[in-house]
Amino acid sequence: MTEQTRPLIPVKGGTGPLFQGARPLVFADRPLVVSWSPKTACTHVLMWFLHHQNLLPAALYYGDWPHTFRGQVYYRSLSYRRAASALRDSRGRGYTLLRVTRAPHRRLVSSFRHVMRHNLLQDVLDPALGRDTSVSGASLTEVGCVLEQHDLCTPSGLDMHICAQFHPLWDMPFDRVITLNLDDMPLGAGLRAVEDELGLTPSPVDDLPGLQAMRHRHYTGDAPHAGPAPVEDTWLTGQGETFPKSALERAAQTRVIAERLYAV
């Protein structure tokens, strides 16, 4: 089958779980696929990818949030559709998969903050807890108990920010899989090592255009937990500029909840 007659994947739906949730980023000029997860340095990873594809200036011109460009422009482009179709047809043969991961309990804390801040689980939490969580907030323990009743693996009916950092793509027989875990190596150093290993032109990984401004706008400040209830049982709302991130990450119960939710 020639490139001209290769069936292109639709923009939405019809391709099964491989192109649902955190849809992969596929290099157009080499057999390299990037599997990312929300709340796992995903903006940094996306900007790194766009830089290597000479798309970062266009993304920053399109808007101040590169994920908008990813969803509204990149995934809809003919270039992506061709690259994604080729990947689907190959089932991973001839490709390298780069997976970017994070310790599940640390990601859980970031995901909890994100879904509470933007009320992304309100339609699930409110009926289960019997209150308006957009006003009252909810605790990590409560959220964990509710989420145990749902499938968190892609494809899932829940927002992808809270889903497991596992993708059906990982089950494909890629020629090579590189896992970059942010708790084993800083992201910048890890991406530079990937560039060296795969022959990519070195990039200003930690100083990409617009990255520092993005971090300043996007990240929430850390704050101590004052009690009296344990931090994992304290109702937290989406309001405010700070969040007891470190206290939640240190809490033993956070690891227990992460192990229950993300056993995959």
C-alpha positions as CSV (number, residue, x, y, z in Angstrom):
1,M,0.0,0.0,0.0
2,T,1.4,3.4,-0.9
3,E,1.5,6.4,1.3
4,Q,-1.1,8.1,-0.9
5,T,-3.6,5.2,-0.4
6,R,-2.8,4.5,3.3
7,P,-6.1,4.9,5.3
8,L,-5.7,7.8,7.7
9,I,-7.0,7.5,11.2
10,P,-10.0,9.8,11.9
11,V,-9.5,12.9,14.0
12,K,-11.8,11.5,16.7
13,G,-12.9,7.9,17.5
14,G,-12.8,4.8,15.4
15,T,-9.3,3.7,16.2
16,G,-9.8,1.8,19.5
17,P,-7.9,2.5,22.7
18,L,-4.5,3.2,21.0
19,F,-5.6,6.8,20.2
20,Q,-7.7,7.6,23.3
21,G,-6.7,9.3,26.5
22,A,-3.2,10.6,26.4
23,R,-2.7,10.0,22.7
24,P,0.9,9.3,21.8
25,L,3.2,11.9,20.2
26,V,4.7,10.4,17.0
27,F,7.8,11.8,15.4
28,A,7.2,12.5,11.7
29,D,10.9,12.1,10.7
30,R,12.0,9.0,12.6
31,P,10.4,5.8,14.2
32,L,10.1,7.2,17.7
33,V,6.9,7.4,19.8
34,V,6.5,9.4,23.0
35,S,4.0,8.1,25.6
36,W,3.2,10.8,28.2
37,S,0.7,11.0,31.0
38,P,-1.0,14.1,32.4
39,K,0.7,15.3,35.6
40,T,3.9,13.7,34.7
41,A,5.9,16.7,33.4
42,C,3.6,16.5,30.4
43,T,3.9,20.1,29.4
44,H,7.7,19.9,29.4
45,V,7.7,16.7,27.5
46,L,5.2,18.1,24.9
47,M,7.3,21.3,24.4
48,W,10.5,19.2,24.0
49,F,8.7,17.1,21.4
50,L,7.4,20.2,19.6
51,H,10.9,21.7,19.6
52,H,12.3,18.6,17.8
53,Q,9.5,18.7,15.3
54,N,10.1,22.4,14.6
55,L,6.5,23.1,15.9
56,L,7.2,24.9,19.1
57,P,7.2,28.5,17.6
58,A,3.8,27.7,16.0
59,A,2.5,26.3,19.3
60,L,3.5,29.4,21.2
61,Y,2.1,31.7,18.5
62,Y,-1.2,29.7,18.6
63,G,-1.7,30.3,22.3
64,D,-0.1,30.4,25.7
65,W,-1.0,26.8,26.5
66,P,0.8,24.2,24.2
67,H,-1.7,21.5,25.0
68,T,-4.3,23.6,23.1
69,F,-2.1,23.4,20.1
70,R,-1.6,19.7,20.6
71,G,-5.4,19.0,20.7
72,Q,-6.6,21.5,18.2
73,V,-3.8,21.5,15.6
74,Y,-1.2,18.8,16.0
75,Y,-3.6,15.8,16.4
76,R,-5.7,17.1,13.5
77,S,-2.8,17.6,11.2
78,L,-2.3,15.4,8.1
79,S,1.3,14.8,9.3
80,Y,0.1,13.3,12.6
81,R,-2.6,11.3,11.0
82,R,-0.1,9.7,8.6
83,A,2.4,9.0,11.3
84,A,-0.2,7.6,13.6
85,S,-1.7,5.4,10.9
86,A,1.8,4.0,10.1
87,L,2.3,3.3,13.8
88,R,-1.0,1.6,14.1
89,D,-0.4,-0.6,11.1
90,S,3.1,-1.5,12.3
91,R,1.9,-2.6,15.7
92,G,5.2,-1.1,17.0
93,R,7.5,-3.1,14.9
94,G,10.4,-1.0,13.8
95,Y,9.7,1.7,16.4
96,T,11.2,2.9,19.7
97,L,8.8,3.8,22.5
98,L,9.8,6.5,25.0
99,R,7.7,6.3,28.1
100,V,7.8,9.1,30.6
101,T,6.7,8.0,34.1
102,R,6.6,9.2,37.7
103,A,6.2,7.6,41.1
104,P,2.4,6.8,41.3
105,H,2.0,8.4,44.8
106,R,3.6,11.6,43.7
107,R,1.5,11.8,40.5
108,L,-1.6,11.0,42.6
109,V,-1.0,14.1,44.7
110,S,-0.7,16.3,41.6
111,S,-3.7,14.7,39.9
112,F,-5.8,15.2,43.1
113,R,-4.9,18.8,43.2
114,H,-5.7,19.2,39.5
115,V,-9.1,17.5,39.4
116,M,-10.2,19.4,42.6
117,R,-8.9,22.7,41.2
118,H,-11.0,22.3,38.0
119,N,-13.9,20.3,39.4
120,L,-13.1,17.5,36.9
121,L,-14.6,14.7,39.1
122,Q,-17.6,16.6,40.5
123,D,-20.2,14.5,38.6
124,V,-18.6,11.4,40.2
125,L,-17.8,12.7,43.7
126,D,-21.0,14.6,44.5
127,P,-23.4,11.6,44.2
128,A,-21.0,9.4,46.1
129,L,-20.3,11.8,48.9
130,G,-23.7,13.5,49.0
131,R,-22.5,17.1,48.9
132,D,-21.3,19.8,46.5
133,T,-17.6,19.2,46.4
134,S,-17.0,22.3,44.3
135,V,-17.9,24.2,47.5
136,S,-16.9,21.8,50.3
137,G,-13.9,20.2,48.7
138,A,-12.9,16.6,49.4
139,S,-10.1,14.7,51.0
140,L,-7.6,12.4,49.2
141,T,-9.0,9.5,51.2
142,E,-12.5,10.2,50.0
143,V,-11.5,10.6,46.4
144,G,-9.5,7.4,46.6
145,C,-12.5,5.5,47.9
146,V,-14.8,6.8,45.2
147,L,-12.2,6.1,42.4
148,E,-11.9,2.5,43.6
149,Q,-15.3,1.9,42.1
150,H,-14.2,3.0,38.6
151,D,-11.9,1.7,35.9
152,L,-8.9,4.0,35.7
153,C,-7.1,2.4,32.8
154,T,-7.4,3.9,29.3
155,P,-10.0,3.9,27.8
156,S,-11.8,5.2,30.9
157,G,-14.9,7.2,31.4
158,L,-13.0,9.5,33.8
159,D,-10.9,12.5,33.1
160,M,-7.4,11.3,32.0
161,H,-5.7,13.4,34.6
162,I,-6.7,10.9,37.3
163,C,-6.3,7.8,35.2
164,A,-3.4,5.3,35.5
165,Q,-0.2,6.2,33.8
166,F,-0.6,3.2,31.6
167,H,-1.6,3.2,28.0
168,P,-2.7,0.3,25.7
169,L,0.1,1.4,23.4
170,W,2.5,-0.2,25.9
171,D,1.3,-3.6,25.0
172,M,2.5,-3.3,21.4
173,P,5.7,-5.2,20.5
174,F,8.0,-2.2,20.0
175,D,11.5,-3.0,18.9
176,R,12.8,-1.0,21.9
177,V,11.2,0.6,25.0
178,I,13.0,3.4,27.0
179,T,11.4,4.3,30.3
180,L,12.3,7.7,31.7
181,N,11.2,7.8,35.3
182,L,11.3,11.3,36.8
183,D,12.1,9.9,40.3
184,D,15.1,8.1,39.0
185,M,16.6,10.9,36.9
186,P,15.7,14.6,36.5
187,L,13.6,15.2,33.3
188,G,16.1,17.5,31.7
189,A,19.1,15.1,32.2
190,G,16.9,12.2,31.1
191,L,15.8,13.9,27.8
192,R,19.4,14.9,27.1
193,A,20.4,11.3,27.5
194,V,17.6,10.2,25.2
195,E,18.8,12.7,22.6
196,D,22.4,11.3,22.8
197,E,21.2,7.7,22.6
198,L,18.9,8.2,19.7
199,G,21.0,10.7,17.7
200,L,18.6,13.7,18.1
201,T,20.1,17.1,17.8
202,P,20.8,18.4,21.4
203,S,18.1,20.9,22.6
204,P,18.0,23.4,25.4
205,V,15.9,21.0,27.4
206,D,15.6,23.0,30.6
207,D,15.4,26.4,28.8
208,L,13.0,25.8,25.9
209,P,11.3,29.0,24.7
210,G,8.3,29.8,27.0
211,L,9.0,27.0,29.4
212,Q,9.9,29.0,32.5
213,A,6.9,31.3,32.0
214,M,4.7,28.2,31.7
215,R,6.0,26.8,34.9
216,H,5.4,30.1,36.7
217,R,1.7,30.2,35.6
218,H,0.9,26.5,35.9
219,Y,2.5,25.2,39.1
220,T,0.9,25.6,42.5
221,G,2.9,26.7,45.5
222,D,3.6,24.2,48.4
223,A,2.2,24.9,51.8
224,P,2.6,23.2,55.2
225,H,-0.3,21.3,56.6
226,A,-1.7,22.8,59.8
227,G,-4.1,20.0,60.9
228,P,-5.8,19.0,63.1
229,A,-6.9,16.1,60.9
230,P,-4.3,14.1,59.0
231,V,-3.6,15.7,55.7
232,E,-5.0,12.8,53.7
233,D,-8.4,13.2,55.5
234,T,-8.6,17.0,55.2
235,W,-11.1,18.5,52.8
236,L,-9.3,20.5,50.3
237,T,-10.9,22.8,47.7
238,G,-9.7,24.0,44.4
239,Q,-9.3,27.5,45.6
240,G,-6.1,29.2,46.6
241,E,-2.6,29.4,45.3
242,T,-1.0,27.0,47.6
243,F,-1.5,23.3,48.4
244,P,0.0,20.9,51.0
245,K,1.8,19.0,48.3
246,S,4.8,17.8,50.3
247,A,2.8,16.8,53.3
248,L,0.5,14.7,51.1
249,E,3.5,13.1,49.3
250,R,5.0,12.1,52.6
251,A,1.8,10.6,54.1
252,A,1.9,6.9,54.3
253,Q,-1.8,6.7,53.3
254,T,-1.1,8.3,50.0
255,R,1.1,5.4,49.0
256,V,-1.6,3.0,50.1
257,I,-4.2,4.8,48.0
258,A,-1.9,4.9,45.0
259,E,-1.2,1.2,45.2
260,R,-4.9,0.4,45.3
261,L,-5.8,2.7,42.4
262,Y,-2.9,2.1,40.2
263,A,-2.0,-1.5,40.7
264,V,-1.6,-1.8,36.9
